[in-house]
Amino acid sequence: MAKRITSYGLNMSENREFERVELRLARAGGDLWPALEAAQYTRVINHDKPASEQERLTLEAFLSNFSSYTESWERTAPEDHAAALKTLDHWLDQLKQAGLFVHWGAIACAMMGSGGEPSVLPMAILNIGRDGSEQAVLRIPRNVFLPAPGPESRGGDE
């Protein structure tokens, strides 16, 4: 199962080394296909604090659908992927109407294995905020090491 890290802003100490990660604006559900693939391993979801209850509900619906599709992507028949992407289209439109935009990227991260040896896995990064520009930039700590998934980190728990 994927490890999901959610925050209202990546508050990172200035004394650490960071890597600049450029994220692309998701205009349609199909744009998120690579993020869905990478998110099966690990994902970071950063979002602005919702300004209203309706915004919160829309954000939660999008994230719930994204996480659900991520967890079932490999078991889903390829012909059913189109329906999932169409549903994400709908929620991207709903977010846009609320003034929120999804930027995404996929990077390689190091994860500590059970034997203590690191392995490199894809990591999806989603940033949901009020910036509708074509690209967004996040600063991610270099040499990201995450704990090996265990019972306490399974599923989409926040």
C-alpha positions as CSV (number, residue, x, y, z in Angstrom):
1,M,0.0,0.0,0.0
2,A,1.1,3.6,-0.6
3,K,2.2,5.9,2.1
4,R,0.3,9.2,1.9
5,I,1.5,12.4,3.5
6,T,-0.9,15.3,3.6
7,S,-0.3,18.8,4.7
8,Y,-1.7,22.3,4.6
9,G,1.7,23.6,3.5
10,L,5.2,22.1,3.4
11,N,6.8,24.0,6.2
12,M,10.4,23.1,5.9
13,S,13.4,24.4,7.9
14,E,15.6,26.7,5.9
15,N,18.8,24.9,7.1
16,R,18.0,21.7,5.1
17,E,18.9,21.1,1.5
18,F,16.0,21.1,-0.9
19,E,15.3,20.1,-4.4
20,R,13.2,22.3,-6.6
21,V,10.3,20.3,-8.1
22,E,8.3,21.7,-10.9
23,L,4.7,20.6,-11.0
24,R,2.3,20.8,-14.0
25,L,-1.2,22.1,-14.0
26,A,-3.8,19.2,-14.4
27,R,-6.4,20.5,-16.9
28,A,-8.0,17.1,-17.3
29,G,-8.2,13.7,-15.5
30,G,-5.9,12.2,-18.2
31,D,-3.1,14.6,-17.1
32,L,-3.1,12.8,-13.8
33,W,-2.3,9.3,-15.2
34,P,1.4,9.5,-14.4
35,A,0.6,10.7,-10.9
36,L,-1.8,7.8,-10.4
37,E,0.9,5.4,-11.5
38,A,3.5,6.9,-9.2
39,A,1.1,7.3,-6.3
40,Q,0.7,3.6,-6.0
41,Y,4.1,3.6,-4.3
42,T,4.0,6.9,-2.3
43,R,2.5,10.3,-2.6
44,V,2.7,13.7,-1.0
45,I,-0.5,15.8,-1.1
46,N,-0.2,19.5,-0.2
47,H,-3.2,21.8,-0.2
48,D,-4.4,25.2,0.8
49,K,-6.6,25.3,3.8
50,P,-10.2,25.3,2.6
51,A,-11.9,28.7,2.7
52,S,-15.4,27.2,3.2
53,E,-17.3,24.1,4.0
54,Q,-18.2,23.6,0.3
55,E,-14.5,23.9,-0.6
56,R,-13.6,21.4,2.0
57,L,-16.2,18.9,0.7
58,T,-15.0,19.3,-2.9
59,L,-11.4,18.9,-1.9
60,E,-12.2,15.8,0.1
61,A,-14.2,14.3,-2.8
62,F,-11.4,14.8,-5.2
63,L,-8.8,13.4,-2.8
64,S,-11.0,10.4,-2.0
65,N,-11.5,9.6,-5.7
66,F,-7.8,10.1,-6.5
67,S,-6.8,7.8,-3.5
68,S,-9.4,5.2,-4.4
69,Y,-8.2,5.0,-8.0
70,T,-4.6,4.9,-6.9
71,E,-5.2,1.9,-4.6
72,S,-7.1,0.0,-7.3
73,W,-5.3,1.2,-10.5
74,E,-3.3,-2.0,-11.1
75,R,-6.4,-4.3,-10.5
76,T,-8.6,-2.2,-12.7
77,A,-9.1,-3.3,-16.3
78,P,-7.4,-0.8,-18.7
79,E,-10.7,-0.1,-20.4
80,D,-12.1,1.1,-17.0
81,H,-9.2,3.6,-16.6
82,A,-11.1,6.0,-18.9
83,A,-14.1,6.1,-16.6
84,A,-11.8,6.9,-13.6
85,L,-10.1,9.7,-15.5
86,K,-13.5,11.1,-16.5
87,T,-14.5,11.2,-12.9
88,L,-11.3,13.0,-12.0
89,D,-12.2,15.5,-14.9
90,H,-15.4,16.2,-13.0
91,W,-13.7,16.9,-9.7
92,L,-11.0,19.0,-11.4
93,D,-13.8,21.1,-12.8
94,Q,-15.5,21.4,-9.4
95,L,-12.2,22.4,-7.8
96,K,-11.6,25.0,-10.6
97,Q,-15.1,26.4,-10.0
98,A,-14.1,26.8,-6.3
99,G,-10.9,28.6,-7.4
100,L,-8.6,25.7,-6.7
101,F,-6.2,24.1,-9.1
102,V,-4.3,20.9,-9.0
103,H,-0.6,20.8,-10.0
104,W,1.2,17.4,-10.1
105,G,4.5,15.8,-10.6
106,A,6.3,12.5,-10.1
107,I,9.8,12.1,-8.8
108,A,12.0,9.3,-7.6
109,C,12.4,8.9,-3.8
110,A,14.4,6.7,-1.6
111,M,12.5,4.4,0.7
112,M,14.2,2.3,3.4
113,G,13.5,-1.4,2.9
114,S,12.9,-3.8,5.7
115,G,16.6,-4.8,5.6
116,G,17.7,-1.2,6.0
117,E,18.7,-0.9,2.4
118,P,17.2,2.0,0.4
119,S,15.4,1.4,-2.8
120,V,14.2,4.0,-5.3
121,L,10.5,4.3,-5.9
122,P,8.3,6.8,-7.7
123,M,6.6,9.5,-5.6
124,A,3.6,11.4,-6.8
125,I,3.3,15.0,-5.6
126,L,0.0,16.9,-5.8
127,N,-0.3,20.5,-4.8
128,I,-3.9,22.0,-4.7
129,G,-4.1,25.7,-4.3
130,R,-5.4,29.0,-5.7
131,D,-2.6,29.4,-8.2
132,G,-3.9,28.6,-11.7
133,S,-0.6,29.1,-13.6
134,E,0.7,26.4,-15.9
135,Q,3.5,25.4,-13.5
136,A,4.0,25.5,-9.7
137,V,7.2,24.9,-7.8
138,L,7.6,23.0,-4.5
139,R,10.8,22.6,-2.5
140,I,11.3,19.0,-1.4
141,P,14.1,17.9,0.9
142,R,16.9,16.1,-0.9
143,N,17.4,12.5,-0.1
144,V,13.9,11.9,1.0
145,F,13.8,8.7,3.1
146,L,10.5,7.4,4.2
147,P,9.9,4.5,6.7
148,A,9.1,1.2,5.2
149,P,5.3,0.7,5.0
150,G,4.0,-1.2,8.0
151,P,0.6,-1.8,9.5
152,E,0.6,1.8,10.9
153,S,1.1,3.4,7.5
154,R,-1.1,1.3,5.2
155,G,-3.9,2.8,3.2
156,G,-4.8,6.5,2.7
157,D,-4.7,7.6,6.3
158,E,-3.7,11.1,6.9
